[in-house]
Amino acid sequence: MALQGTLQELTELALTVIQRRFPFFHGQLLRSEDDLEDPSRLPPVFCGAFDWHSAVHGHWTLVRALHVDRERTQLTSEHVADIEQFLDAS
């Protein structure tokens, strides 16, 4: 069925993209060089893809498709705590 092929292609694309570190659009105001960090640390739960927003969409695609490979997920308790800390500091 064509729809199944499309769903598989979308989930494979999302899995590939959310694990790609570069190129990466940062989009965060840096007040000094101390603010500059590796994109995987800003915030790590949604790093990857071209930007944070695209990474969120990639994860949403995987959850919506019910095709999340738990061993490859970035949605860990530790990373969620990191994003909470990141948002609290903003």
DOMI-397325 format. One record per residue: residue in one letter; x, y, z of N, C-alpha, C in turn. Coordinates in Angstrom, 1 decimal, padded with zeros to 4 digits, always signed. Layout:
BEGIN
<rokol r="A" n_x="X" n_y="Y" n_z="Z" ca_x="X" ca_y="Y" ca_z="Z" c_x="X" c_y="Y" c_z="Z"/>
...
This chain:
BEGIN
<rokol r="M" n_x="+000.8" n_y="-001.2" n_z="+000.0" ca_x="+000.0" ca_y="+000.0" ca_z="+000.0" c_x="+000.9" c_y="+001.2" c_z="+000.0"/>
<rokol r="A" n_x="+000.6" n_y="+002.2" n_z="-000.8" ca_x="+001.4" ca_y="+003.4" ca_z="-001.0" c_x="+001.5" c_y="+004.2" c_z="+000.4"/>
<rokol r="L" n_x="+000.4" n_y="+004.3" n_z="+001.1" ca_x="+000.5" ca_y="+005.0" ca_z="+002.4" c_x="+001.5" c_y="+004.4" c_z="+003.3"/>
<rokol r="Q" n_x="+001.6" n_y="+003.1" n_z="+003.4" ca_x="+002.5" ca_y="+002.5" ca_z="+004.3" c_x="+004.0" c_y="+002.8" c_z="+003.9"/>
<rokol r="G" n_x="+004.2" n_y="+002.8" n_z="+002.6" ca_x="+005.5" ca_y="+003.2" ca_z="+002.1" c_x="+005.9" c_y="+004.6" c_z="+002.5"/>
<rokol r="T" n_x="+004.9" n_y="+005.5" n_z="+002.4" ca_x="+005.2" ca_y="+006.9" ca_z="+002.7" c_x="+005.4" c_y="+007.1" c_z="+004.2"/>
<rokol r="L" n_x="+004.7" n_y="+006.4" n_z="+005.0" ca_x="+004.9" ca_y="+006.4" ca_z="+006.5" c_x="+006.3" c_y="+005.9" c_z="+006.8"/>
<rokol r="Q" n_x="+006.7" n_y="+004.8" n_z="+006.2" ca_x="+008.0" ca_y="+004.3" ca_z="+006.5" c_x="+009.1" c_y="+005.3" c_z="+006.1"/>
<rokol r="E" n_x="+008.9" n_y="+005.9" n_z="+004.9" ca_x="+009.9" ca_y="+006.8" ca_z="+004.4" c_x="+010.0" c_y="+008.1" c_z="+005.4"/>
<rokol r="L" n_x="+008.8" n_y="+008.5" n_z="+005.8" ca_x="+008.8" ca_y="+009.7" ca_z="+006.7" c_x="+009.5" c_y="+009.4" c_z="+008.0"/>
<rokol r="T" n_x="+009.2" n_y="+008.2" n_z="+008.6" ca_x="+009.8" ca_y="+007.9" ca_z="+009.9" c_x="+011.3" c_y="+007.6" c_z="+009.7"/>
<rokol r="E" n_x="+011.8" n_y="+007.0" n_z="+008.6" ca_x="+013.2" ca_y="+006.9" ca_z="+008.4" c_x="+013.9" c_y="+008.2" c_z="+008.2"/>
<rokol r="L" n_x="+013.2" n_y="+009.1" n_z="+007.5" ca_x="+013.8" ca_y="+010.5" ca_z="+007.3" c_x="+013.9" c_y="+011.2" c_z="+008.7"/>
<rokol r="A" n_x="+012.9" n_y="+011.1" n_z="+009.5" ca_x="+012.9" ca_y="+011.8" ca_z="+010.8" c_x="+014.0" c_y="+011.2" c_z="+011.6"/>
<rokol r="L" n_x="+014.1" n_y="+009.9" n_z="+011.7" ca_x="+015.2" ca_y="+009.3" ca_z="+012.5" c_x="+016.6" c_y="+009.7" c_z="+012.0"/>
<rokol r="T" n_x="+016.8" n_y="+009.8" n_z="+010.7" ca_x="+018.0" ca_y="+010.2" ca_z="+010.1" c_x="+018.3" c_y="+011.7" c_z="+010.5"/>
<rokol r="V" n_x="+017.3" n_y="+012.5" n_z="+010.3" ca_x="+017.5" ca_y="+014.0" ca_z="+010.5" c_x="+017.8" c_y="+014.4" c_z="+011.9"/>
<rokol r="I" n_x="+017.0" n_y="+013.8" n_z="+012.9" ca_x="+017.2" ca_y="+014.2" ca_z="+014.3" c_x="+018.5" c_y="+013.8" c_z="+014.9"/>
<rokol r="Q" n_x="+019.2" n_y="+012.9" n_z="+014.2" ca_x="+020.5" ca_y="+012.5" ca_z="+014.7" c_x="+021.7" c_y="+013.2" c_z="+014.0"/>
<rokol r="R" n_x="+021.3" n_y="+014.1" n_z="+013.0" ca_x="+022.4" ca_y="+014.8" ca_z="+012.3" c_x="+022.7" c_y="+016.1" c_z="+013.0"/>
<rokol r="R" n_x="+023.9" n_y="+016.3" n_z="+013.4" ca_x="+024.3" ca_y="+017.5" ca_z="+014.2" c_x="+024.5" c_y="+018.7" c_z="+013.3"/>
<rokol r="F" n_x="+025.0" n_y="+018.6" n_z="+012.1" ca_x="+025.3" ca_y="+019.8" ca_z="+011.3" c_x="+024.8" c_y="+019.5" c_z="+009.9"/>
<rokol r="P" n_x="+024.4" n_y="+020.6" n_z="+009.1" ca_x="+024.4" ca_y="+022.0" ca_z="+009.5" c_x="+023.3" c_y="+022.2" c_z="+010.6"/>
<rokol r="F" n_x="+023.5" n_y="+023.3" n_z="+011.4" ca_x="+022.6" ca_y="+023.6" ca_z="+012.5" c_x="+022.4" c_y="+025.1" c_z="+012.6"/>
<rokol r="F" n_x="+021.2" n_y="+025.6" n_z="+012.5" ca_x="+020.9" ca_y="+027.0" ca_z="+012.7" c_x="+020.6" c_y="+027.2" c_z="+014.2"/>
<rokol r="H" n_x="+021.4" n_y="+028.0" n_z="+014.8" ca_x="+021.4" ca_y="+028.2" ca_z="+016.3" c_x="+020.2" c_y="+029.1" c_z="+016.7"/>
<rokol r="G" n_x="+020.1" n_y="+030.3" n_z="+016.2" ca_x="+019.0" ca_y="+031.2" ca_z="+016.5" c_x="+018.9" c_y="+031.6" c_z="+018.0"/>
<rokol r="Q" n_x="+019.9" n_y="+031.5" n_z="+018.8" ca_x="+019.9" ca_y="+032.0" ca_z="+020.1" c_x="+020.8" c_y="+033.2" c_z="+020.3"/>
<rokol r="L" n_x="+020.3" n_y="+034.2" n_z="+021.1" ca_x="+021.1" ca_y="+035.4" ca_z="+021.3" c_x="+022.3" c_y="+035.0" c_z="+022.2"/>
<rokol r="L" n_x="+023.5" n_y="+035.3" n_z="+021.7" ca_x="+024.7" ca_y="+035.0" ca_z="+022.5" c_x="+025.2" c_y="+036.4" c_z="+023.1"/>
<rokol r="R" n_x="+025.3" n_y="+036.5" n_z="+024.4" ca_x="+025.7" ca_y="+037.7" ca_z="+025.0" c_x="+027.2" c_y="+037.8" c_z="+025.2"/>
<rokol r="S" n_x="+027.9" n_y="+036.6" n_z="+025.2" ca_x="+029.3" ca_y="+036.6" ca_z="+025.3" c_x="+029.8" c_y="+035.2" c_z="+024.7"/>
<rokol r="E" n_x="+031.1" n_y="+035.1" n_z="+024.5" ca_x="+031.6" ca_y="+033.8" ca_z="+024.0" c_x="+031.3" c_y="+032.6" c_z="+025.0"/>
<rokol r="D" n_x="+031.0" n_y="+033.0" n_z="+026.3" ca_x="+030.7" ca_y="+031.9" ca_z="+027.2" c_x="+029.4" c_y="+031.3" c_z="+026.9"/>
<rokol r="D" n_x="+028.5" n_y="+032.0" n_z="+026.2" ca_x="+027.2" ca_y="+031.4" ca_z="+025.8" c_x="+027.3" c_y="+030.4" c_z="+024.7"/>
<rokol r="L" n_x="+028.4" n_y="+030.4" n_z="+023.9" ca_x="+028.6" ca_y="+029.5" ca_z="+022.8" c_x="+028.8" c_y="+028.1" c_z="+023.2"/>
<rokol r="E" n_x="+028.0" n_y="+027.2" n_z="+022.8" ca_x="+028.1" ca_y="+025.8" ca_z="+023.1" c_x="+027.8" c_y="+024.9" c_z="+021.9"/>
<rokol r="D" n_x="+028.2" n_y="+023.7" n_z="+021.9" ca_x="+027.9" ca_y="+022.7" ca_z="+020.9" c_x="+026.4" c_y="+022.6" c_z="+020.8"/>
<rokol r="P" n_x="+025.8" n_y="+022.5" n_z="+019.6" ca_x="+024.3" ca_y="+022.4" ca_z="+019.5" c_x="+023.7" c_y="+021.3" c_z="+020.2"/>
<rokol r="S" n_x="+024.5" n_y="+020.2" n_z="+020.4" ca_x="+023.9" ca_y="+019.0" ca_z="+021.1" c_x="+023.7" c_y="+019.3" c_z="+022.6"/>
<rokol r="R" n_x="+024.1" n_y="+020.4" n_z="+023.1" ca_x="+023.9" ca_y="+020.8" ca_z="+024.5" c_x="+022.9" c_y="+021.8" c_z="+024.7"/>
<rokol r="L" n_x="+022.3" n_y="+022.3" n_z="+023.6" ca_x="+021.4" ca_y="+023.5" ca_z="+023.6" c_x="+020.0" c_y="+023.1" c_z="+023.0"/>
<rokol r="P" n_x="+019.1" n_y="+022.6" n_z="+023.5" ca_x="+019.0" ca_y="+021.6" ca_z="+024.6" c_x="+019.1" c_y="+020.2" c_z="+023.9"/>
<rokol r="P" n_x="+019.7" n_y="+019.3" n_z="+024.6" ca_x="+020.0" ca_y="+018.0" ca_z="+024.0" c_x="+018.8" c_y="+017.2" c_z="+023.6"/>
<rokol r="V" n_x="+017.7" n_y="+017.3" n_z="+024.2" ca_x="+016.5" ca_y="+016.5" ca_z="+023.9" c_x="+016.0" c_y="+016.8" c_z="+022.5"/>
<rokol r="F" n_x="+016.2" n_y="+018.0" n_z="+022.0" ca_x="+015.8" ca_y="+018.3" ca_z="+020.6" c_x="+016.9" c_y="+018.8" c_z="+019.8"/>
<rokol r="C" n_x="+018.1" n_y="+018.3" n_z="+020.0" ca_x="+019.2" ca_y="+018.7" ca_z="+019.1" c_x="+019.1" c_y="+017.8" c_z="+017.8"/>
<rokol r="G" n_x="+019.8" n_y="+018.2" n_z="+016.8" ca_x="+019.7" ca_y="+017.5" ca_z="+015.5" c_x="+018.9" c_y="+018.3" c_z="+014.6"/>
<rokol r="A" n_x="+018.7" n_y="+017.8" n_z="+013.4" ca_x="+018.0" ca_y="+018.4" ca_z="+012.3" c_x="+018.7" c_y="+019.8" c_z="+012.0"/>
<rokol r="F" n_x="+018.0" n_y="+020.6" n_z="+011.3" ca_x="+018.6" ca_y="+021.9" ca_z="+010.9" c_x="+018.5" c_y="+022.9" c_z="+012.1"/>
<rokol r="D" n_x="+017.4" n_y="+022.8" n_z="+012.9" ca_x="+017.2" ca_y="+023.6" ca_z="+014.0" c_x="+016.3" c_y="+022.9" c_z="+015.1"/>
<rokol r="W" n_x="+016.2" n_y="+023.6" n_z="+016.2" ca_x="+015.4" ca_y="+023.0" ca_z="+017.3" c_x="+014.0" c_y="+022.7" c_z="+016.8"/>
<rokol r="H" n_x="+013.4" n_y="+023.7" n_z="+016.1" ca_x="+012.0" ca_y="+023.5" ca_z="+015.6" c_x="+011.8" c_y="+022.3" c_z="+014.7"/>
<rokol r="S" n_x="+012.8" n_y="+022.1" n_z="+013.8" ca_x="+012.7" ca_y="+020.9" ca_z="+012.9" c_x="+012.9" c_y="+019.6" c_z="+013.7"/>
<rokol r="A" n_x="+013.8" n_y="+019.7" n_z="+014.7" ca_x="+014.0" ca_y="+018.5" ca_z="+015.5" c_x="+012.7" c_y="+018.1" c_z="+016.3"/>
<rokol r="V" n_x="+011.9" n_y="+019.1" n_z="+016.8" ca_x="+010.7" ca_y="+018.9" ca_z="+017.4" c_x="+009.7" c_y="+018.2" c_z="+016.5"/>
<rokol r="H" n_x="+009.6" n_y="+018.7" n_z="+015.2" ca_x="+008.7" ca_y="+018.1" ca_z="+014.2" c_x="+009.2" c_y="+016.7" c_z="+013.9"/>
<rokol r="G" n_x="+010.5" n_y="+016.4" n_z="+013.8" ca_x="+010.9" ca_y="+015.1" ca_z="+013.6" c_x="+010.5" c_y="+014.1" c_z="+014.7"/>
<rokol r="H" n_x="+010.6" n_y="+014.6" n_z="+015.9" ca_x="+010.2" ca_y="+013.7" ca_z="+017.1" c_x="+008.6" c_y="+013.5" c_z="+017.0"/>
<rokol r="W" n_x="+007.9" n_y="+014.6" n_z="+016.7" ca_x="+006.5" ca_y="+014.5" ca_z="+016.6" c_x="+006.1" c_y="+013.5" c_z="+015.6"/>
<rokol r="T" n_x="+006.7" n_y="+013.5" n_z="+014.4" ca_x="+006.5" ca_y="+012.6" ca_z="+013.3" c_x="+006.6" c_y="+011.1" c_z="+013.8"/>
<rokol r="L" n_x="+007.7" n_y="+010.9" n_z="+014.6" ca_x="+008.0" ca_y="+009.5" ca_z="+015.1" c_x="+006.9" c_y="+009.1" c_z="+016.1"/>
<rokol r="V" n_x="+006.6" n_y="+010.0" n_z="+017.0" ca_x="+005.5" ca_y="+009.6" ca_z="+018.0" c_x="+004.2" c_y="+009.4" c_z="+017.3"/>
<rokol r="R" n_x="+003.9" n_y="+010.3" n_z="+016.4" ca_x="+002.6" ca_y="+010.2" ca_z="+015.7" c_x="+002.5" c_y="+008.9" c_z="+014.9"/>
<rokol r="A" n_x="+003.6" n_y="+008.5" n_z="+014.3" ca_x="+003.6" ca_y="+007.3" ca_z="+013.5" c_x="+003.7" c_y="+006.0" c_z="+014.4"/>
<rokol r="L" n_x="+003.9" n_y="+006.2" n_z="+015.7" ca_x="+004.1" ca_y="+005.1" ca_z="+016.6" c_x="+005.2" c_y="+004.2" c_z="+016.1"/>
<rokol r="H" n_x="+006.3" n_y="+004.8" n_z="+015.7" ca_x="+007.4" ca_y="+004.0" ca_z="+015.2" c_x="+008.7" c_y="+004.5" c_z="+015.9"/>
<rokol r="V" n_x="+008.6" n_y="+004.8" n_z="+017.2" ca_x="+009.8" ca_y="+005.2" ca_z="+017.9" c_x="+010.6" c_y="+004.0" c_z="+018.3"/>
<rokol r="D" n_x="+011.9" n_y="+004.0" n_z="+017.9" ca_x="+012.9" ca_y="+003.0" ca_z="+018.3" c_x="+013.5" c_y="+003.4" c_z="+019.6"/>
<rokol r="R" n_x="+013.1" n_y="+002.8" n_z="+020.7" ca_x="+013.4" ca_y="+003.3" ca_z="+022.1" c_x="+014.9" c_y="+003.3" c_z="+022.3"/>
<rokol r="E" n_x="+015.7" n_y="+002.5" n_z="+021.6" ca_x="+017.2" ca_y="+002.5" ca_z="+021.8" c_x="+017.8" c_y="+003.7" c_z="+021.1"/>
<rokol r="R" n_x="+017.1" n_y="+004.4" n_z="+020.1" ca_x="+017.7" ca_y="+005.5" ca_z="+019.4" c_x="+017.1" c_y="+006.8" c_z="+019.8"/>
<rokol r="T" n_x="+016.1" n_y="+006.8" n_z="+020.8" ca_x="+015.4" ca_y="+008.0" ca_z="+021.1" c_x="+016.3" c_y="+009.0" c_z="+021.9"/>
<rokol r="Q" n_x="+016.0" n_y="+010.3" n_z="+021.8" ca_x="+016.7" ca_y="+011.3" ca_z="+022.6" c_x="+015.8" c_y="+011.8" c_z="+023.7"/>
<rokol r="L" n_x="+014.6" n_y="+011.2" n_z="+023.8" ca_x="+013.6" ca_y="+011.6" ca_z="+024.8" c_x="+013.9" c_y="+010.8" c_z="+026.1"/>
<rokol r="T" n_x="+015.0" n_y="+011.1" n_z="+026.7" ca_x="+015.3" ca_y="+010.4" ca_z="+028.0" c_x="+015.0" c_y="+011.4" c_z="+029.1"/>
<rokol r="S" n_x="+014.8" n_y="+010.8" n_z="+030.3" ca_x="+014.6" ca_y="+011.6" ca_z="+031.5" c_x="+015.6" c_y="+012.6" c_z="+031.7"/>
<rokol r="E" n_x="+016.9" n_y="+012.2" n_z="+031.5" ca_x="+018.0" ca_y="+013.1" ca_z="+031.7" c_x="+018.0" c_y="+014.3" c_z="+030.8"/>
<rokol r="H" n_x="+017.7" n_y="+014.1" n_z="+029.5" ca_x="+017.6" ca_y="+015.1" ca_z="+028.5" c_x="+016.4" c_y="+016.0" c_z="+028.8"/>
<rokol r="V" n_x="+015.3" n_y="+015.5" n_z="+029.2" ca_x="+014.1" ca_y="+016.3" ca_z="+029.6" c_x="+014.4" c_y="+017.2" c_z="+030.8"/>
<rokol r="A" n_x="+015.1" n_y="+016.7" n_z="+031.8" ca_x="+015.6" ca_y="+017.5" ca_z="+032.9" c_x="+016.5" c_y="+018.6" c_z="+032.4"/>
<rokol r="D" n_x="+017.4" n_y="+018.3" n_z="+031.4" ca_x="+018.3" ca_y="+019.3" ca_z="+030.9" c_x="+017.5" c_y="+020.5" c_z="+030.2"/>
<rokol r="I" n_x="+016.4" n_y="+020.1" n_z="+029.5" ca_x="+015.7" ca_y="+021.2" ca_z="+028.8" c_x="+014.9" c_y="+022.0" c_z="+029.8"/>
<rokol r="E" n_x="+014.4" n_y="+021.3" n_z="+030.9" ca_x="+013.7" ca_y="+022.1" ca_z="+031.9" c_x="+014.7" c_y="+023.1" c_z="+032.6"/>
<rokol r="Q" n_x="+015.9" n_y="+022.7" n_z="+032.8" ca_x="+016.9" ca_y="+023.6" ca_z="+033.4" c_x="+017.2" c_y="+024.7" c_z="+032.4"/>
<rokol r="F" n_x="+017.3" n_y="+024.4" n_z="+031.1" ca_x="+017.6" ca_y="+025.4" ca_z="+030.1" c_x="+016.5" c_y="+026.4" c_z="+030.0"/>
<rokol r="L" n_x="+015.3" n_y="+026.0" n_z="+030.1" ca_x="+014.1" ca_y="+026.9" ca_z="+030.0" c_x="+014.0" c_y="+027.7" c_z="+031.3"/>
<rokol r="D" n_x="+014.3" n_y="+027.1" n_z="+032.4" ca_x="+014.3" ca_y="+027.9" ca_z="+033.7" c_x="+015.3" c_y="+029.0" c_z="+033.7"/>
<rokol r="A" n_x="+016.5" n_y="+028.8" n_z="+033.1" ca_x="+017.5" ca_y="+029.7" ca_z="+033.0" c_x="+017.3" c_y="+030.9" c_z="+032.0"/>
<rokol r="S" n_x="+016.4" n_y="+030.6" n_z="+031.1" ca_x="+016.1" ca_y="+031.7" ca_z="+030.1" c_x="+015.3" c_y="+032.8" c_z="+030.6"/>
